[in-house]
Amino acid sequence: MPLFLLENYLYIFFALPHLDFVVAFDDRLVTAIVGGLVEALGIGLVLMSGGSTGGTDIIALMVNKYW
């Protein structure tokens, strides 16, 4: 099963055109703030769906489940 997933991932990855990401902000502080907001949004979605990011949030999920 993992090999099947890897083959599909590689197929999709190489089939997509390589996109050049352009940073729209010249200020490093604004870039760090926007990056933090995007990361928080992603982690929030993972935790709200009951998943774990593999860090110390596992402890919080276990406490929330059993307490």
C-alpha positions in Angstrom: 0.0 0.0 0.0 2.7 2.6 0.8 4.5 1.9 -2.4 1.2 2.5 -4.3 0.8 5.9 -2.5 4.4 6.8 -3.3 4.0 6.1 -7.0 0.8 8.2 -7.1 2.5 11.0 -5.2 5.5 11.0 -7.6 3.2 11.0 -10.6 1.2 13.9 -9.4 4.3 15.8 -8.3 6.1 15.5 -11.6 2.9 16.0 -13.7 2.3 19.4 -12.1 4.2 22.4 -13.6 6.8 23.8 -11.4 5.4 27.0 -9.9 7.6 29.9 -8.9 6.4 31.2 -5.6 6.7 35.0 -5.3 6.8 36.6 -1.9 4.5 39.5 -2.0 5.9 41.2 1.1 9.3 42.9 1.3 9.3 43.2 5.1 10.6 40.1 6.9 8.3 40.8 9.9 5.2 40.8 7.8 6.4 37.6 6.1 6.9 35.9 9.4 3.5 37.0 10.7 1.7 35.7 7.6 3.7 32.5 7.7 2.7 32.0 11.3 -1.0 32.6 10.5 -0.9 30.1 7.7 0.8 27.5 9.9 -1.7 28.1 12.7 -4.6 27.7 10.3 -3.2 24.3 9.1 -2.5 23.0 12.6 -6.0 24.2 13.7 -7.6 22.3 10.9 -5.7 19.1 11.9 -6.6 19.4 15.5 -10.2 20.2 14.9 -10.5 17.1 12.8 -9.2 15.0 15.6 -5.7 14.4 14.2 -2.3 15.0 15.7 0.8 16.7 14.3 3.0 14.2 16.0 4.3 16.6 18.7 3.3 17.4 22.3 -0.3 17.9 21.2 -0.7 14.1 21.6 -0.7 14.7 25.3 -3.4 17.3 25.0 -5.6 15.0 22.9 -5.2 12.2 25.4 -6.1 14.5 28.3 -9.1 15.8 26.3 -10.3 12.3 25.5 -9.9 10.6 28.9 -10.6 13.5 31.2 
